[in-house]
Amino acid sequence: MEYFQLTPSDLKISRIGFGCAAISGYDYGKVDERESIKSIRKAWEKGINLFDTADVYGFGNTEKILVNALGNERHKAIITTKFGVNWDQSGRTYKDCSVKRMIKALENSLRRLRLNCIPIYMIHCYDGLTPLPDLISALQECQKQGKIQYLGCSNFTEGMVLKALETHKLDFIQLPYNMVRKDYESQLFTSFKKHGMITMIYDVLARGLLTGKYKKKVKFEENDTRNTDQYFKGAYFDAGQKIIKRLETIGRRYHKTPSQVAIKWALEQSFINSVLIGSKNTSQVSENTDVFEWRLSQEDQTELIG
C-alpha cells in the first residue's frame, strides 16, 4: 500500500480507500453483511486505512457495518462520512444541508460509528438553499467542539468551493473521475494545486463498467441504481466498451486485469491523492489493491487515453 501525508499533521492516508456505497444494499444491489464485514477486514489487512461512507448509505447501516468490522481499530482508521442527503420513512431521498439537519446528522453518525470525533466530515451534496457561509460556520463550530477533525465537500462545483472557502478552509474534496468521465478533471487539478485540498475520487471503475464484466447492456437487480445510471446507456456505455478493449490489451502486458489498469491509471494522475473503490467481497479487495508494485509506461498511459 502507498500512503500520502496530510501536512502539517503526521496523518498518513492510504491511496486506496474503501468505498462503502457498494455494501449499502441499495446502490449496487443486495449484499451479504457477513461478506461486507470480511471485505472491510481484508481491506484493513491490506493496509487500507481510509474508509468512506455516508449517513444515507443503507440509511445509516453502512456506518454500523463499518464499526462491526473494524472494532477497536476504528480509532486508528481514517473514516470519512457525509451528510446532506436526507430520507423519509418510505426511503425517499432528498437534499437537505440545513444547519439543523447537519447537527442532527453529525450526532447520529457519531453514535453509529461509536466515535467522539469523526476524522473527515463532508457535505455530501449541496442543497442549493442553505446559505453556504452559515453551513460552513456551523461546521467550523462543531470542529472547535472536537466533534470533527477535518472538513470536506463532495460533488461541489468550483463556484461552491470558492464560496465555502470565503468562510473556512476545506481540507478534502471528493468528485467522480474515471477514463470514461473526465468532467471534473480541471476542477480536481485546481482544488489540488490552487486550493491545497486533498483529492479523493470515486467511480474510478465507472460503477463497474470498466471491469469488463458488462460488454452487453444488462438488467441489474431491482434495488440497484445502475439500472438508470448514465454509465450503462448511450454514449458513456459505448465509450466504455472502447476503453475496455484498451484496458484488456495493456493489462495483458502487465498480467493485470482491466480493473487494476484503470485504477493504476487514476493513481498516476499527479492531482489525485486517493482513489475510493467499492468492494463487495474479499477477492475484489485483493484485486483492487494489487496496483502498487508496478508502473504503467508513458507509452501505455498515452495509449489508454486514446
VOGU-667190 format. One record per atom (N, C-alpha, C, O): x, y negated, z; atom name. Coordinates in steps of 0.05 Angstrom, whole numbers, m for minus. Layout:
xx yy zz atom
X Y Z CA
...
//
This chain:
xx yy zz atom
17 24 0 N
0 0 0 CA
17 m25 0 C
38 m26 13 O
9 m45 m14 N
22 m71 m14 CA
5 m90 3 C
m19 m88 4 O
19 m109 16 N
6 m129 33 CA
16 m157 25 C
37 m160 14 O
0 m176 31 N
9 m204 29 CA
4 m217 57 C
m13 m209 72 O
20 m237 62 N
19 m250 88 CA
3 m276 87 C
6 m292 69 O
m15 m279 106 N
m31 m303 108 CA
m15 m324 125 C
m14 m321 149 O
m4 m343 111 N
12 m364 126 CA
m7 m386 135 C
m27 m391 122 O
m1 m399 158 N
24 m396 174 CA
22 m373 195 C
40 m371 211 O
1 m357 195 N
m2 m336 214 CA
16 m312 205 C
28 m313 183 O
18 m292 222 N
33 m268 215 CA
14 m246 205 C
21 m222 205 O
m11 m253 198 N
m31 m234 190 CA
m24 m223 162 C
m20 m238 143 O
m22 m196 160 N
m16 m183 135 CA
m41 m168 126 C
m54 m153 141 O
m48 m173 100 N
m73 m163 89 CA
m68 m145 66 C
m51 m151 49 O
m81 m122 65 N
m76 m103 43 CA
m87 m114 17 C
m107 m128 16 O
m72 m109 m5 N
m80 m119 m31 CA
m104 m104 m43 C
m117 m114 m61 O
m109 m81 m32 N
m134 m67 m38 CA
m152 m69 m14 C
m144 m64 8 O
m177 m77 m19 N
m196 m79 3 CA
m219 m59 m2 C
m225 m53 m25 O
m231 m49 19 N
m253 m30 17 CA
m279 m46 15 C
m287 m59 35 O
m293 m45 m8 N
m318 m59 m11 CA
m341 m42 m2 C
m345 m20 m13 O
m356 m52 17 N
m378 m36 29 CA
m404 m37 14 C
m423 m22 22 O
m407 m53 m7 N
m432 m53 m22 CA
m438 m25 m33 C
m462 m18 m35 O
m418 m10 m40 N
m422 16 m52 CA
m434 36 m33 C
m446 56 m41 O
m432 31 m7 N
m443 50 13 CA
m468 39 26 C
m476 49 47 O
m480 19 14 N
m504 7 26 CA
m529 24 23 C
m548 20 37 O
m528 43 3 N
m552 59 m2 CA
m572 45 m20 C
m594 55 m24 O
m564 22 m31 N
m582 7 m48 CA
m569 m1 m75 C
m578 8 m96 O
m548 m16 m73 N
m535 m27 m98 CA
m525 m5 m117 C
m526 m8 m141 O
m516 17 m105 N
m504 38 m121 CA
m518 65 m117 C
m505 86 m119 O
m543 64 m110 N
m558 89 m106 CA
m554 101 m78 C
m541 89 m61 O
m565 124 m75 N
m565 138 m49 CA
m536 145 m41 C
m519 151 m58 O
m531 145 m15 N
m504 153 m5 CA
m508 172 19 C
m529 171 32 O
m488 188 24 N
m487 205 47 CA
m470 190 68 C
m447 185 64 O
m483 183 91 N
m469 167 111 CA
m444 181 121 C
m424 168 127 O
m445 208 123 N
m421 222 132 CA
m398 219 112 C
m375 216 120 O
m404 219 86 N
m384 215 66 CA
m373 186 67 C
m349 181 63 O
m391 167 73 N
m383 139 75 CA
m363 136 98 C
m342 122 95 O
m368 149 120 N
m350 147 143 CA
m323 160 137 C
m302 149 144 O
m324 182 123 N
m299 195 115 CA
m283 177 96 C
m258 176 97 O
m297 164 78 N
m284 146 59 CA
m270 123 73 C
m247 116 66 O
m283 111 92 N
m272 89 107 CA
m247 98 123 C
m226 85 123 O
m249 121 135 N
m226 132 150 CA
m203 138 131 C
m180 133 138 O
m209 149 107 N
m188 155 88 CA
m175 129 79 C
m151 128 76 O
m191 108 75 N
m180 82 67 CA
m161 72 88 C
m139 62 81 O
m168 74 113 N
m151 66 135 CA
m124 81 135 C
m103 70 139 O
m126 107 130 N
m103 124 129 CA
m85 116 106 C
m60 119 108 O
m97 107 84 N
m82 99 60 CA
m69 71 63 C
m55 62 45 O
m74 58 85 N
m62 32 90 CA
m80 8 85 C
m72 m14 88 O
m105 14 77 N
m124 m8 74 CA
m132 m19 101 C
m141 m4 118 O
m128 m45 105 N
m137 m58 130 CA
m158 m79 125 C
m168 m92 144 O
m165 m84 100 N
m186 m104 93 CA
m212 m89 86 C
m212 m73 67 O
m233 m96 100 N
m259 m83 96 CA
m279 m105 92 C
m284 m122 110 O
m292 m105 69 N
m311 m127 62 CA
m339 m117 62 C
m346 m98 49 O
m356 m130 78 N
m384 m123 79 CA
m401 m149 80 C
m390 m171 75 O
m427 m146 85 N
m445 m169 87 CA
m469 m160 103 C
m475 m136 103 O
m482 m179 116 N
m505 m170 132 CA
m527 m158 115 C
m542 m141 125 O
m529 m167 90 N
m551 m157 73 CA
m545 m129 62 C
m564 m116 52 O
m520 m120 62 N
m514 m93 52 CA
m527 m72 70 C
m519 m69 93 O
m547 m59 59 N
m561 m39 75 CA
m577 m52 97 C
m585 m39 117 O
m582 m78 94 N
m596 m94 115 CA
m584 m90 143 C
m598 m84 162 O
m558 m93 144 N
m543 m91 169 CA
m531 m64 173 C
m513 m61 191 O
m539 m44 158 N
m530 m16 163 CA
m500 m12 157 C
m487 3 171 O
m490 m25 136 N
m461 m20 130 CA
m443 m31 151 C
m421 m20 156 O
m451 m52 165 N
m435 m62 188 CA
m433 m41 210 C
m412 m37 222 O
m456 m27 214 N
m456 m6 235 CA
m440 18 226 C
m425 30 242 O
m442 26 200 N
m426 48 190 CA
m396 42 192 C
m380 59 199 O
m389 17 186 N
m361 9 188 CA
m350 13 216 C
m328 23 219 O
m365 5 236 N
m357 8 264 CA
m356 37 272 C
m337 46 285 O
m375 53 263 N
m375 82 269 CA
m350 95 258 C
m339 113 270 O
m342 86 234 N
m319 98 221 CA
m292 89 233 C
m274 105 238 O
m290 63 239 N
m265 52 249 CA
m261 56 278 C
m238 58 288 O
m282 57 294 N
m280 59 323 CA
m264 36 334 C
m268 13 326 O
m245 42 352 N
m229 21 364 CA
m210 7 344 C
m199 m14 349 O
m205 21 321 N
m187 9 301 CA
m199 m16 289 C
m186 m32 276 O
m226 m21 294 N
m239 m45 283 CA
m225 m70 293 C
m226 m91 280 O
m213 m69 317 N
m199 m92 328 CA
m173 m98 313 C
m164 m121 314 O
m162 m78 299 N
m138 m82 283 CA
m145 m88 254 C
m128 m100 240 O
m169 m81 245 N
m177 m85 218 CA
m183 m114 212 C
m190 m129 230 O
m181 m121 187 N
m189 m148 178 CA
m216 m145 165 C
m218 m138 141 O
m237 m151 180 N
m264 m147 170 CA
m276 m173 160 C
m275 m194 173 O
m285 m172 135 N
m299 m195 123 CA
m329 m189 123 C
m337 m168 112 O
m345 m206 134 N
m374 m203 130 CA
m385 m230 121 C
m373 m251 124 O
m409 m228 110 N
m420 m252 97 CA
m449 m256 105 C
m463 m238 114 O
m459 m281 101 N
m487 m288 106 CA
m496 m305 83 C
m479 m315 68 O
m522 m309 81 N
m532 m327 60 CA
m553 m314 43 C
m568 m328 29 O
m555 m288 45 N
m577 m273 32 CA
m594 m261 54 C
m586 m242 67 O
m618 m272 58 N
m636 m262 79 CA
m655 m242 67 C
m656 m239 43 O
m671 m229 84 N
m691 m210 74 CA
m715 m209 93 C
m713 m216 116 O
m738 m201 81 N
m762 m199 98 CA
m767 m170 104 C
m751 m152 98 O
m790 m164 117 N
m796 m137 127 CA
m800 m117 104 C
m796 m93 108 O
m807 m127 81 N
m811 m109 58 CA
m785 m104 43 C
m785 m89 23 O
m763 m117 51 N
m737 m114 37 CA
m733 m133 15 C
m714 m130 m1 O
m750 m153 12 N
m747 m173 m9 CA
m725 m192 0 C
m725 m203 23 O
m705 m197 m17 N
m683 m214 m10 CA
m686 m242 m22 C
m699 m246 m42 O
m675 m262 m8 N
m675 m289 m17 CA
m652 m304 m4 C
m643 m298 18 O
m643 m325 m18 N
m620 m341 m8 CA
m630 m359 15 C
m650 m371 13 O
m614 m359 36 N
m620 m376 59 CA
m594 m382 74 C
m583 m366 89 O
m584 m407 70 N
m559 m416 82 CA
m565 m437 104 C
m547 m451 111 O
m589 m438 114 N
m595 m457 134 CA
m577 m453 159 C
m569 m430 164 O
m572 m474 173 N
m555 m471 197 CA
m568 m453 217 C
m554 m436 230 O
m594 m455 220 N
m608 m437 239 CA
m604 m408 231 C
m599 m391 249 O
m607 m402 206 N
m603 m374 196 CA
m574 m365 200 C
m569 m343 208 O
m555 m383 194 N
m527 m376 197 CA
m520 m368 225 C
m507 m348 230 O
m530 m384 245 N
m524 m378 273 CA
m535 m351 281 C
m522 m336 295 O
m560 m346 272 N
m572 m320 278 CA
m558 m297 265 C
m553 m276 277 O
m551 m301 239 N
m537 m280 224 CA
m510 m274 237 C
m502 m251 238 O
m496 m295 245 N
m469 m291 258 CA
m472 m275 283 C
m456 m256 288 O
m491 m282 300 N
m494 m267 325 CA
m501 m238 320 C
m492 m220 334 O
m518 m233 300 N
m526 m206 293 CA
m502 m190 282 C
m499 m166 289 O
m486 m202 266 N
m462 m188 255 CA
m442 m183 277 C
m430 m161 278 O
m438 m201 295 N
m420 m197 318 CA
m430 m173 334 C
m414 m156 343 O
m456 m171 338 N
m467 m149 354 CA
m464 m123 339 C
m455 m103 351 O
m471 m122 314 N
m469 m97 299 CA
m440 m88 296 C
m434 m64 297 O
m422 m107 292 N
m394 m100 288 CA
m379 m95 315 C
m357 m86 316 O
m393 m102 336 N
m382 m99 364 CA
m355 m114 366 C
m335 m103 375 O
m356 m139 357 N
m332 m156 358 CA
m340 m182 373 C
m363 m191 373 O
m320 m195 384 N
m324 m221 396 CA
m318 m243 376 C
m327 m266 378 O
m301 m236 356 N
m294 m255 335 CA
m292 m241 308 C
m279 m220 306 O
m305 m252 288 N
m303 m240 261 CA
m279 m251 247 C
m276 m276 245 O
m261 m234 237 N
m236 m244 224 CA
m241 m263 201 C
m229 m284 200 O
m259 m256 183 N
m266 m273 160 CA
m296 m274 156 C
m309 m254 152 O
m307 m298 158 N
m336 m302 155 CA
m341 m319 130 C
m330 m340 128 O
m358 m309 113 N
m362 m322 87 CA
m391 m329 81 C
m410 m315 89 O
m394 m351 67 N
m420 m357 56 CA
m423 m339 31 C
m407 m341 13 O
m444 m323 31 N
m447 m303 10 CA
m456 m315 m16 C
m443 m312 m37 O
m479 m328 m16 N
m490 m342 m39 CA
m503 m368 m29 C
m521 m367 m13 O
m494 m390 m39 N
m505 m416 m31 CA
m534 m419 m41 C
m540 m412 m63 O
m551 m429 m23 N
m580 m431 m30 CA
m587 m456 m46 C
m609 m458 m55 O
m568 m475 m48 N
m574 m499 m63 CA
m591 m519 m49 C
m598 m540 m60 O
m599 m513 m25 N
m617 m530 m9 CA
m604 m542 16 C
m607 m565 22 O
m590 m525 30 N
m577 m533 55 CA
m554 m552 49 C
m537 m545 32 O
m553 m576 61 N
m530 m594 56 CA
m504 m580 63 C
m501 m572 86 O
m486 m578 44 N
m461 m564 50 CA
m445 m576 73 C
m434 m561 89 O
m444 m603 76 N
m429 m614 99 CA
m440 m604 125 C
m425 m599 144 O
m467 m602 127 N
m480 m593 152 CA
m472 m564 158 C
m466 m557 180 O
m473 m548 137 N
m467 m519 140 CA
m438 m515 147 C
m432 m500 165 O
m420 m528 133 N
m391 m525 139 CA
m385 m535 167 C
m368 m523 181 O
m397 m557 175 N
m392 m568 202 CA
m402 m548 223 C
m389 m544 244 O
m425 m535 218 N
m435 m515 237 CA
m416 m491 239 C
m412 m480 260 O
m406 m482 216 N
m387 m460 215 CA
m361 m467 230 C
m350 m451 244 O
m353 m492 226 N
m329 m502 240 CA
m333 m501 270 C
m314 m494 285 O
m357 m508 279 N
m363 m507 308 CA
m362 m479 318 C
m351 m474 340 O
m372 m460 303 N
m371 m431 311 CA
m342 m422 311 C
m335 m405 328 O
m326 m433 293 N
m297 m426 293 CA
m284 m437 319 C
m267 m423 330 O
m290 m461 327 N
m279 m473 351 CA
m288 m456 376 C
m273 m455 395 O
m311 m444 375 N
m321 m428 397 CA
m308 m400 398 C
m312 m385 416 O
m292 m394 377 N
m277 m369 377 CA
m293 m346 365 C
m285 m323 368 O
m315 m352 352 N
m331 m330 340 CA
m323 m323 312 C
m330 m302 302 O
m308 m341 299 N
m298 m337 272 CA
m269 m344 271 C
m260 m365 283 O
m252 m328 258 N
m224 m334 255 CA
m219 m351 230 C
m207 m372 232 O
m228 m341 207 N
m224 m355 182 CA
m250 m358 167 C
m268 m341 170 O
m253 m379 151 N
m277 m385 136 CA
m272 m380 106 C
m250 m384 96 O
m294 m372 93 N
m291 m368 64 CA
m318 m371 50 C
m339 m375 63 O
m317 m368 24 N
m341 m370 8 CA
m341 m349 m14 C
m320 m341 m23 O
m364 m342 m22 N
m367 m322 m44 CA
m387 m333 m64 C
m407 m346 m57 O
m380 m329 m90 N
m398 m338 m111 CA
m402 m368 m112 C
m424 m377 m120 O
m382 m383 m104 N
m384 m412 m105 CA
m373 m422 m132 C
m354 m412 m143 O
m386 m443 m142 N
m375 m457 m166 CA
m353 m475 m156 C
m350 m480 m132 O
m337 m486 m174 N
m316 m504 m167 CA
m327 m529 m153 C
m315 m540 m135 O
m350 m538 m163 N
m363 m562 m150 CA
m371 m556 m121 C
m367 m574 m104 O
m381 m533 m116 N
m388 m525 m88 CA
m363 m524 m70 C
m363 m533 m48 O
m341 m513 m82 N
m316 m512 m67 CA
m307 m539 m59 C
m300 m545 m36 O
m306 m557 m79 N
m297 m584 m74 CA
m314 m599 m53 C
m303 m613 m36 O
m340 m595 m55 N
m358 m607 m35 CA
m353 m597 m7 C
m353 m612 12 O
m349 m570 m5 N
m344 m558 21 CA
m317 m568 33 C
m315 m573 57 O
m297 m571 15 N
m270 m579 24 CA
m270 m607 35 C
m251 m615 49 O
m290 m623 28 N
m292 m650 39 CA
m296 m650 69 C
m289 m669 83 O
m307 m628 79 N
m314 m625 108 CA
m293 m609 123 C
m285 m617 145 O
m284 m587 111 N
m266 m569 125 CA
m252 m550 106 C
m264 m544 85 O
m229 m541 112 N
m214 m522 96 CA
m229 m495 94 C
m238 m485 114 O
m230 m485 70 N
m239 m457 66 CA
m215 m440 60 C
m199 m447 42 O
m212 m418 74 N
m188 m402 72 CA
m189 m381 50 C
m169 m374 38 O
m214 m372 44 N
m217 m350 25 CA
m239 m356 5 C
m258 m370 11 O
m236 m345 m19 N
m257 m346 m39 CA
m259 m318 m52 C
m239 m305 m57 O
m284 m310 m57 N
m290 m284 m69 CA
m307 m287 m94 C
m329 m299 m93 O
m297 m277 m116 N
m311 m280 m142 CA
m309 m254 m158 C
m290 m239 m154 O
m327 m250 m177 N
m325 m226 m194 CA
m304 m231 m216 C
m302 m254 m226 O
m289 m211 m222 N
m268 m214 m243 CA
m259 m186 m252 C
m253 m169 m236 O
m259 m182 m278 N
m250 m157 m290 CA
m244 m162 m319 C
m246 m184 m329 O
m236 m141 m333 N
m228 m143 m361 CA
m251 m149 m380 C
m247 m158 m402 O
m275 m143 m371 N
m299 m149 m387 CA
m308 m178 m382 C
m316 m192 m401 O
m308 m186 m357 N
m319 m212 m349 CA
m297 m229 m336 C
m289 m223 m314 O
m289 m250 m351 N
m267 m267 m340 CA
m278 m295 m336 C
m262 m315 m336 O
m304 m298 m332 N
m316 m325 m329 CA
m303 m342 m308 C
m300 m366 m311 O
m293 m329 m286 N
m283 m344 m263 CA
m253 m346 m263 C
m241 m354 m243 O
m240 m338 m285 N
m210 m337 m285 CA
m198 m364 m278 C
m180 m366 m261 O
m208 m385 m291 N
m198 m412 m287 CA
m202 m421 m258 C
m185 m433 m246 O
m226 m415 m247 N
m232 m423 m220 CA
m215 m408 m200 C
m206 m420 m180 O
m211 m382 m204 N
m193 m367 m186 CA
m165 m378 m186 C
m152 m381 m165 O
m155 m385 m210 N
m129 m397 m212 CA
m127 m423 m197 C
m108 m428 m183 O
m148 m440 m201 N
m148 m466 m187 CA
m150 m463 m157 C
m137 m477 m142 O
m167 m445 m148 N
m170 m440 m119 CA
m144 m431 m107 C
m137 m440 m85 O
m130 m414 m121 N
m105 m404 m111 CA
m82 m424 m112 C
m69 m429 m92 O
m79 m437 m135 N
m57 m456 m139 CA
m61 m483 m127 C
m43 m495 m114 O
m85 m494 m131 N
m90 m522 m123 CA
m101 m524 m94 C
m93 m542 m79 O
m120 m506 m88 N
m133 m508 m62 CA
m120 m491 m40 C
m127 m493 m17 O
m101 m474 m48 N
m87 m457 m28 CA
m105 m436 m16 C
m101 m429 7 O
m125 m427 m30 N
m144 m407 m19 CA
m134 m379 m26 C
m122 m375 m46 O
m141 m360 m8 N
m135 m332 m13 CA
m158 m322 m32 C
m181 m326 m26 O
m150 m309 m54 N
m169 m300 m73 CA
m175 m270 m70 C
m156 m254 m69 O
m200 m263 m68 N
m209 m236 m68 CA
m227 m232 m93 C
m244 m249 m98 O
m224 m211 m107 N
m242 m206 m130 CA
m258 m181 m125 C
m248 m162 m113 O
m282 m181 m135 N
m299 m157 m135 CA
m307 m150 m163 C
m302 m166 m182 O
m320 m127 m167 N
m328 m118 m194 CA
m304 m113 m212 C
m307 m115 m236 O
m282 m106 m201 N
m258 m102 m218 CA
m262 m79 m238 C
m250 m79 m259 O
m280 m60 m231 N
m286 m38 m249 CA
m313 m43 m263 C
m325 m24 m275 O
m322 m68 m263 N
m348 m75 m275 CA
m370 m56 m266 C
m385 m45 m282 O
m371 m53 m240 N
m392 m37 m227 CA
m391 m8 m237 C
m412 6 m238 O
m367 2 m243 N
m364 30 m252 CA
m361 33 m282 C
m353 55 m291 O
m368 13 m297 N
m367 15 m326 CA
m339 22 m336 C
m335 39 m354 O
m318 10 m324 N
m291 14 m333 CA
m278 40 m323 C
m254 45 m328 O
m293 56 m308 N
m283 82 m301 CA
m282 101 m325 C
m268 121 m325 O
m298 94 m345 N
m300 111 m369 CA
m321 133 m366 C
m324 150 m384 O
m336 132 m344 N
m356 153 m339 CA
m382 148 m355 C
m399 165 m358 O
m386 123 m363 N
m411 115 m375 CA
m407 105 m404 C
m407 81 m409 O
m403 124 m422 N
m398 117 m450 CA
m424 115 m466 C
m424 106 m489 O
m445 124 m454 N
m472 121 m465 CA
m489 107 m444 C
m484 110 m420 O
m509 93 m453 N
m526 79 m434 CA
m540 99 m416 C
m550 120 m426 O
m541 93 m391 N
m550 113 m371 CA
m572 101 m354 C
m573 77 m349 O
m590 119 m344 N
m610 111 m325 CA
m601 119 m298 C
m597 143 m292 O
m597 99 m280 N
m587 105 m253 CA
m611 111 m235 C
m634 110 m243 O
m605 119 m210 N
m627 124 m191 CA
m644 99 m188 C
m636 76 m194 O
m668 103 m179 N
m688 81 m177 CA
m678 58 m160 C
m684 35 m166 O
m664 64 m138 N
m655 43 m120 CA
m626 33 m126 C
m613 22 m109 O
m618 37 m151 N
m591 29 m160 CA
m594 4 m177 C
m607 5 m198 O
m583 m18 m168 N
m587 m44 m182 CA
m572 m45 m209 C
m576 m64 m224 O
m556 m25 m215 N
m542 m24 m241 CA
m562 m20 m264 C
m555 m24 m287 O
m586 m11 m258 N
m606 m7 m278 CA
m612 m33 m293 C
m620 m33 m316 O
m609 m56 m280 N
m615 m82 m292 CA
m590 m99 m294 C
m591 m123 m300 O
m566 m87 m290 N
m542 m103 m289 CA
m532 m108 m318 C
m534 m92 m336 O
m520 m132 m321 N
m510 m141 m347 CA
m488 m123 m358 C
m485 m121 m382 O
m473 m110 m340 N
m451 m93 m350 CA
m461 m69 m366 C
m446 m57 m382 O
m485 m61 m361 N
m495 m36 m374 CA
m516 m41 m396 C
m532 m24 m402 O
m514 m65 m408 N
m531 m70 m431 CA
m518 m92 m448 C
m502 m108 m438 O
m525 m93 m473 N
m517 m114 m490 CA
m487 m118 m494 C
m472 m98 m496 O
m479 m143 m496 N
m451 m149 m504 CA
m431 m139 m484 C
m409 m130 m492 O
m437 m141 m458 N
m418 m132 m437 CA
m413 m102 m440 C
m390 m93 m438 O
m434 m87 m444 N
m431 m58 m447 CA
m415 m51 m471 C
m397 m34 m470 O
m420 m64 m494 N
m406 m59 m518 CA
m376 m66 m516 C
m359 m52 m525 O
m371 m89 m503 N
m343 m98 m499 CA
m329 m78 m480 C
m305 m72 m484 O
m343 m68 m460 N
m332 m49 m442 CA
m323 m24 m455 C
m302 m12 m448 O
m338 m14 m475 N
m331 11 m489 CA
m304 8 m504 C
m288 26 m505 O
m300 m16 m515 N
m275 m21 m530 CA
m251 m22 m510 C
m230 m12 m515 O
m256 m34 m487 N
m235 m36 m466 CA
m229 m9 m455 C
m206 m3 m450 O
m249 8 m451 N
m245 35 m440 CA
m226 51 m458 C
m209 65 m448 O
m229 48 m484 N
m210 62 m503 CA
m182 54 m498 C
m163 70 m499 O
m177 27 m494 N
m150 17 m489 CA
m140 27 m462 C
m117 34 m459 O
m158 28 m442 N
m150 37 m415 CA
m142 67 m416 C
m123 75 m403 O
m157 82 m432 N
m150 111 m434 CA
m124 115 m448 C
m107 131 m440 O
m119 100 m470 N
m94 102 m485 CA
m70 95 m468 C
m51 110 m467 O
m72 73 m454 N
m50 64 m437 CA
m47 82 m412 C
m25 87 m403 O
m69 91 m402 N
m69 108 m379 CA
m53 134 m384 C
m39 144 m367 O
m56 145 m408 N
m41 169 m415 CA
m11 165 m414 C
4 183 m408 O
m2 141 m420 N
27 135 m420 CA
38 136 m391 C
61 142 m387 O
21 130 m372 N
29 129 m344 CA
18 152 m328 C
23 154 m304 O
3 170 m341 N
m11 192 m327 CA
m30 181 m305 C
m31 190 m283 O
m45 160 m313 N
m64 147 m295 CA
m91 146 m308 C
m94 148 m332 O
m112 144 m291 N
m139 142 m301 CA
m146 114 m310 C
m132 95 m304 O
m167 111 m326 N
m176 84 m334 CA
m180 66 m310 C
m173 42 m311 O
m192 76 m288 N
m196 60 m264 CA
m170 49 m253 C
m168 26 m246 O
m150 67 m251 N
m125 58 m240 CA
m111 37 m257 C
m99 18 m246 O
m114 39 m283 N
m101 20 m301 CA
m116 m7 m298 C
m103 m28 m297 O
m143 m6 m297 N
m158 m31 m294 CA
m152 m45 m268 C
m150 m70 m267 O
m149 m30 m246 N
m142 m41 m220 CA
m114 m53 m221 C
m110 m75 m211 O
m96 m38 m233 N
m68 m48 m234 CA
m67 m74 m250 C
m52 m92 m242 O
m81 m75 m272 N
m82 m99 m288 CA
m90 m123 m271 C
m78 m145 m273 O
m111 m120 m255 N
m120 m142 m238 CA
m100 m149 m217 C
m95 m173 m212 O
m87 m130 m205 N
m68 m135 m184 CA
m44 m150 m194 C
m30 m165 m179 O
m38 m147 m220 N
m14 m160 m231 CA
m20 m188 m242 C
m2 m201 m253 O
m45 m198 m237 N
m50 m226 m244 CA
m39 m243 m221 C
m44 m237 m197 O
m25 m264 m227 N
m10 m279 m207 CA
m28 m294 m187 C
m18 m301 m166 O
m53 m298 m194 N
m71 m313 m177 CA
m90 m296 m161 C
m109 m306 m149 O
m85 m270 m161 N
m103 m251 m146 CA
m88 m241 m122 C
m66 m229 m124 O
m100 m245 m98 N
m88 m234 m74 CA
m97 m206 m68 C
m81 m188 m63 O
m124 m202 m67 N
m135 m176 m61 CA
m157 m168 m80 C
m172 m185 m91 O
m159 m142 m84 N
m180 m130 m102 CA
m198 m113 m84 C
m188 m94 m71 O
m223 m119 m84 N
m243 m104 m68 CA
m255 m82 m86 C
m265 m87 m107 O
m253 m58 m76 N
m262 m35 m91 CA
m281 m18 m74 C
m274 m10 m52 O
m304 m12 m85 N
m323 6 m71 CA
m316 35 m76 C
m310 43 m99 O
m318 51 m56 N
m313 80 m58 CA
m334 95 m42 C
m338 90 m19 O
m347 114 m56 N
m368 129 m43 CA
m359 156 m31 C
m373 170 m17 O
m333 163 m38 N
m323 188 m27 CA
m292 186 m25 C
m280 167 m35 O
m280 205 m12 N
m251 204 m7 CA
m234 207 m32 C
m213 195 m34 O
m244 222 m51 N
m229 225 m76 CA
m227 198 m91 C
m206 192 m103 O
m248 182 m90 N
m247 156 m102 CA
m227 138 m87 C
m213 122 m100 O
m227 140 m61 N
m207 124 m45 CA
m179 131 m54 C
m162 113 m58 O
m173 157 m56 N
m146 166 m64 CA
m139 156 m92 C
m116 146 m96 O
m158 158 m110 N
m152 149 m137 CA
m148 118 m138 C
m129 109 m151 O
m164 104 m124 N
m163 74 m126 CA
m140 62 m111 C
m134 38 m115 O
m126 77 m94 N
m103 67 m80 CA
m76 76 m92 C
m55 67 m84 O
m78 93 m112 N
m53 103 m125 CA
m46 84 m148 C
m45 91 m172 O
m40 59 m141 N
m35 38 m161 CA
m11 21 m155 C
m8 m1 m166 O
7 31 m138 N
28 13 m129 CA
57 21 m137 C
73 3 m141 O
62 46 m140 N
90 54 m145 CA
96 57 m175 C
111 74 m183 O
84 39 m190 N
88 38 m219 CA
79 10 m228 C
63 m3 m214 O
88 2 m251 N
80 m24 m262 CA
74 m21 m292 C
85 m5 m306 O
55 m38 m301 N
49 m39 m329 CA
70 m56 m343 C
78 m77 m333 O
79 m47 m366 N
98 m63 m382 CA
83 m87 m393 C
59 m88 m394 O
99 m107 m400 N
87 m132 m412 CA
72 m125 m438 C
52 m137 m444 O
83 m106 m453 N
71 m98 m478 CA
44 m85 m473 C
24 m90 m487 O
42 m69 m452 N
17 m56 m446 CA
m4 m76 m435 C
m28 m73 m441 O
5 m95 m419 N
m13 m115 m409 CA
m25 m131 m433 C
m49 m137 m433 O
m8 m137 m452 N
m17 m152 m476 CA
m37 m135 m492 C
m57 m145 m501 O
m31 m109 m495 N
m49 m91 m509 CA
m76 m89 m496 C
m96 m86 m509 O
m75 m89 m469 N
m100 m85 m454 CA
m120 m107 m459 C
m144 m102 m462 O
m111 m131 m460 N
m129 m154 m463 CA
m138 m158 m492 C
m156 m174 m498 O
m125 m143 m511 N
m134 m143 m539 CA
m128 m168 m554 C
m135 m170 m578 O
//
